[in-house]
C-alpha cells in the first residue's frame, strides 16, 4: 500500500497542484450571477411584477389635459335687417382647454378578476425564475461532480502509468542481466503505451468537461482550475418527504397550478361581459372665442362638467357564451395538466430514489474492492520485483486495481446525480 500511495502523491503533484481550487459553492455563485437564462428569467419576472398594477387592471381613473385651438381666416358676408356687412380675411379663434376625468366604476367585477390574474402572472414569473435557477444549479452540480469523477479517474490512470513504468524498468533490468527475454520488455512497453494512450483520452475529456462548466458559469471557457477531490453523498434521504415537498415547492408544478388559477380568473372576466359597464366623468373646461365680425366679437366661459354613462350588452352574436365554453375547457385542460405533471414528478422521484440507493450500494461495494485490489497490487508488485510472479499476473492485478478505482468514482458520481435530481424535483437543491 505504501508503494501505491507514493505513486498517488507524486502524480497529484504532477497533475498541477498550483492550479486554483474551485469550490462547488463558488461555482454556484458565479453561475447564478452570470448565467444568461437566469438573467432572462429575472427580467421576465420583473416585467410580470411591473404589470401587476391596479392601473393595468383598469381600476384607476384616466385623467387627461385637453387643449383644442382652432384658428381660421375667412371672407365673411353677413346680412341682417336689410343691412349687409362684409369683411375679408376675418380672423376667428376658438380655444378650449381643461382637465377631464373618466373612471369606470363598475364593469361586472372584471377589473378585480383582472387584478387577481395579474397577481397570479407575477407569481408565475417568480416560479419560472425559480425553475431556471434550479435547472442551472442542477446543471452546475452535475458538471462539477463530473469533473471530480474525471479528476479521480485521471489520477487512477496516472497510477497505472507509474506502475507500468516500474514494470518496464524491472523488465529492462532483468533483460540486461539475462534473466528475462526481449518479449517481456516488449510486452511491458506495449502495456505502458496503452496506459499512456488512455491518459491522453482521459485528459481530453477532462478539458472538455472544464470548458462545459465554464460555459455554464458564463465565464471564459479557457479559464483553468481544479475541483475538489471527493464526492460526499447525503445520508438517509427520505423519499416521502421529497414527494411531499415536490407537491408544494416544485416550480414547474407551481407554475401549472398558477396557470390553472389564471384560467379560472379569465372565465370570471368573460362572465363580467354580461353585466353593465358604468363610467363617471367630470372635468373643468375653459373656452374662449374671438371673431372679427358679428354681434359678439369675443366671449369666454369656464366651469365644471360632470355626468355618467352606462352600457349593457344585449346581443353580441353569442360571443360571450362561446368564450365561456372555451374558458371552461381551458380550465379543465389546466387541471389535467397539473395532475399529469404531479404524477410525472412523483414517478421521477421514485425512479431517482431507487437509482440513488442502487448506485450508493455499488459505491460501497466498489470502495471495498478498491481496498482489496490495492492490497493485492501491493503484494503483487513486491513479488514481481523479486521475480516470483509473471508479468501477466502483475498486469492483471494492476488492471483490477485501476478498474475498481474507476468503477468506484463512477458509482459515486451516478449516486450524486440522482441525489441532485431528487433535490431539484423537490425544490430543495442548495444554492
N, C-alpha and C positions, 0 to 999 in steps of 0.2 A: 504493500500500500504506500509506503514511504516513497518508493521509486515513482509511482504514478502521480502522487501529489507533487513531486518535484517537477515532473513534466508539465503538470497543470499550471503551477505557479510561474514557470518560465514563459509559457505561451499566453497567460493572462497579461504579463508584462509586455510580451512581444506584440500582442494584439493592439496595443496603443492605450495604455492606462492614462496618458496625458490628455486624452480627449475628455471634454466636459460631460458629466453625467446628467442626463435629462430625466428628472423625476416625473412620475405619472402626473402628479398634481400640477407641475409646471407645464406639461404638455396640454393638460386640460385648460389651464388658464389662458395659455397662448391661443389655443383653438377657439375658445369661447369669445375671446376678444376680437379675433381677426377673421373668423370663418364667414365667407360670403353668404351662405344660406341663412345663418343666424342673423346677420345684419339685415338681410332682406326681410326675414320674418319679424324682426324688431320694427322695421319701418312699416310693414303691413299692420302690425298690432297698433302702432301709433296712429295710423290712418283710421283704423276702426274706432280707436278711443276718441279721436277728434270728431268723428261723425256722430258719436253718442252725445248729442246735444239737444236741448229742448227746442231750440230754433229749427234744427234739422228735422225734428219730428212734427213741426207745424204748430207748436203750442204757443209761440210768441207772436206778437203783432208785427206787421210791416209798417214802418214809418218812413215817409218819403217827403223830400223837399222838392216842390214843383215850381218851375218858372216857365212862363209862356209869354214871349214877347213877339207881337205881330206889328209890323210897320208896313205902310202902303203909301204910294204916291199915285193919285188918280186925277183925272179930269172930271169935275163934278158939275152937274147941271140940275138945279132944283127949281120947281115951280110950285108956289103956294099962294092961293088967293089972287091969282092973276099976276103975281109978281115972279119974275124969273131971275134967278141968281146963278151965276156961272163963275167957276174958279178952276183954272188949270193948275196942274201939279200940286193939288191939295194933299197935304200930309196928314195921315191918320195914324194913331197909335192905340193899341190895346195891350195892356200889360197885366198879367195875372201872376201872382206868386204867393206861396204859403206852404204850410205843413199839413200833411194828411196822414191819417192813421187808419189802417184796415186790419181787422182782427177777426179770425174765425174762432168763435166762442163755443161752437158745437158742431161736430161732424160725425155724429154717431159713435163717438169714443174712438175714432180711428187714430187720432193723434196719440192717445195713451197707449194703444197697442203698438203703434209705430215706435214710440219711445222705448217700450219694453223690448221690442225687436232689436233696436239699436244697441241696447244693453247686452242682449244675447250675442249679437255680432261682435261686440267688443270682447266678450268672454271667449268667443271662438277664435279671435285673433290671438289672445293670450294662450289658448290651448295649442294653436298652431305654432306659436313661438316655443312653447314648452316641448312640443313634439320635435321641432327642429333641433332644439338643444339636446334632447335625449338621444336623438338619432346621431348627431355629430359626436356626442360624448361616447356613445356606444362604439362608433367607428374608431375613435381615438383609442379606446380601451383595447379593441381587437388588434389594431395596428401596432400599438405599443407592446402588447404581450406577444405578438407575432415576432417582433424584433428580439424580445427577451429569449423566445424559443430558438430563434436562428442564431443568436449570440451564443447560447449554450451549445448548440449543435456544432458551431464553428470550433469552439474550444474542444469538443469531443473529437472532431476531425484533426485538430492540431495535435491532440494527444496521440491519435493514431499515427500521424506522420512522425512524431518524435519516437514512438516505439518502432515504427518501420525503419527509421534511420538507425536506431540502435541495433535492430536485427541485421540490417545491411552491413553495418560496421563489424559486427561479430562474424557474419558470414565471410566478409572480405579478409578479416584477420585469420580466420580458420583456413581459408583457401591459400593464403600466403605461406602458412606453415605446413600445408599439405594435409590438413585434417578435414577438408571439405572440397567438394567438386565445384567446377565453374557453374554448373547448373544451379546449385544452391545460391550462389551470388546473383545469377540472373533472375531467379525467382524472387529473391529479396528486392532487387531493383524494380521488377515489374509491379510488385505489391506497393512499393514506395511511390512509384509513378501513378498508380491507381488512386492512392490516398491523396496525392497532391492534385490530381485532376478533380477529385471530389471537393477538395478545398476551394479550388477556383470557382466551381459552380456554386458552392455554398456562399462564398463571399459576394458573388454576383447577385444572388438572390437577397442577401443581406443589404447590399447597397440599394437595390430596388425597393426593398421594404422601408429603408430610411427615407428615400425620396417620397414614397407614398405617405408616410407620417408627416413629413414636412409640408406636403401639399394639403393634407387635412388640417394642419395648423395654419395654413395660408401664409407660409413664410418661404424663403428662398430654398428651392429643392436641394441645392448643393451644400447646405449647412451640415457640418459633421458633428456627431455626438455619439455617446454611448448611452445605453439604458441600464436599468437596474439588473441585478444578477439573478433574482429569483422570482417565482410566481407563488403568491400566497393565496390559498383558497379559503373562502369563508366556511366556517363550521356550522353545522346544524341549521341548514336552510329549511324554513317552514313553508311548504307548498301551499297549504290552506291560507296562510297569512298573505302570501303573494297574490293568490287568486282574489282574496277579499280586497286587497289594496288596488289591484288592477281594475276592479269594477268601479272604484271611486276616484282613481288617480291616473289611469291610463289616458294620456292626452288625446289619442285618436278616438277613444270611446267617448270621452267628454265632448269632443268636437261634434260627434254624431248626435249625442243627446241634445246639445245646444241647437243643432240644425233641426232636430225634431221640434223643439220648443219654438224656434223661429217659424217653422211651417204652421204651427198652431196659431201663432200670432198673426201670420199672414191671412189665415182664414177669418180672424176677427176683423181685420182691416177690410176684407172683402164684404163681410156682412154689414159693416158700417155704411156701405153704399146704399142700403135700403132706408136709411134714416135721413131726415132733413139736414141741411147744412145752413147754419145761421152765422152771419157776419155782421159786425158792427163797424161803423166808420165815422170818423169825425175829422175835423181839420179847422185850420184858421187860414182865411184867404184874404188877400188884398188885391183889389182890381182898380186899375187906372186907365182911363180912356182920354184921348185928345183927338179933336177934329178941326180942320181949318175952316170948315163951312158947316152951318147948321144952327139950330136953336141952342144946342148945348155943345159948346166947343171943348169943354173939359169937365170930367167927373171922376170921382174916386169913392170906392166903397171898401169896407173891411168888416170882418166878423167871423163867427163860428158857423160851421156846418156840421150836421150830425144826422144819423139815421141808421137803418139796418136793412139787410137783405136776407131773404130766406129762399131756399130752393129744395125741392124734393123730387127724386126720380119717380116717374110713373111707369114708364116702359122704356127699356133700353135693348130691346131685341133679345131678352133673356140672358144678357151678358153676365149679370151678377150670379144667376143660377148656375151657368156653365162654370164660372170661376170658382164657385163654392164646391162643385163636384170635383173639379181638378185639384183644388186645395186639399180636400178630404183624402183623395188618392195619394197626394204627395205626403200627407201626414202618415198614412198607412205605410207607404214605402219607407219613410224615415224610421218608423217603429221596427219594421222588418230588418232594416239595415243595422240598427242598434243591436237587435237580438242576434243577428248573424255575426256582427263584429265581436260581441261578447263571447259567443260560443267559440269563435276562431281564436280569441285571445286565451281563453281557458285551455283550449286544446294545445296551443303553442306553449303555454306554461307547463302543462303536464308533460309534453314531449321533451321540453328543455330540461325539466327536472329529472326525468328518467335518464336522459343522456348525461346530465351532470353527475348523477350518482354512479353511472357506469364508468365514466372517464375518471372520476375520483378514485374508484376502486382499482382501475387499471394503473393509475399513478402510484398507488400504494404498492401494488404488486411489482411494478417496474422499478420502484425505488429499492425494493428488496433485491431485485435481480441485479441492479447496478452494484450494490454492495457485494453480492456473491461473485459477480463477474470480475469486479476489481480485485477481490482476494484471489480468485483463480488466475487472473492475469499476472498478479504479482509473483505468485508461486511459479507460474509457467515461465515468466521472464528469467527468474533466478535459475531454473533448471536448464533453460535454453542457453544461458551464458556459460554453463559448465558442460554443455554438450550432452545432457541426458534426455533431451526432448527434441523431436523432429521439428523442422521449420513449419510443416503443415499444421501440427498441433499448436504451435505458437501462434500462427496466423489465425487459426480457429478461435483461440482464446481471445486474441486481440479483437477480432470482429464481433464476438459475443459481447465484449465489454462496450464497444462503440455503439452497436445496435441497441443495447439495453439503455445507454445514455440517451440516444435519440428517441426511443420509444417513451422513455420517462418524460422527457421535455415535451414531446408531442401530446402525451396524455394530460399533463398539467395545463398546456395551452388550450386543448379542447375543453377541459373542465372549466377553465376561466371564461371561455367564450360562452358556454351555456349558463354559467353563473351571471355573466353580464347580460345575456338575453333575458333571464328571469327578472333581473332588476330593471331592465329597460321596459319590459312589458308591464311591470307593476308600478312604474313611475318612481322607483326608489333608487335609481342609479346615482351614485355620489358624484358631484361636480362642484 
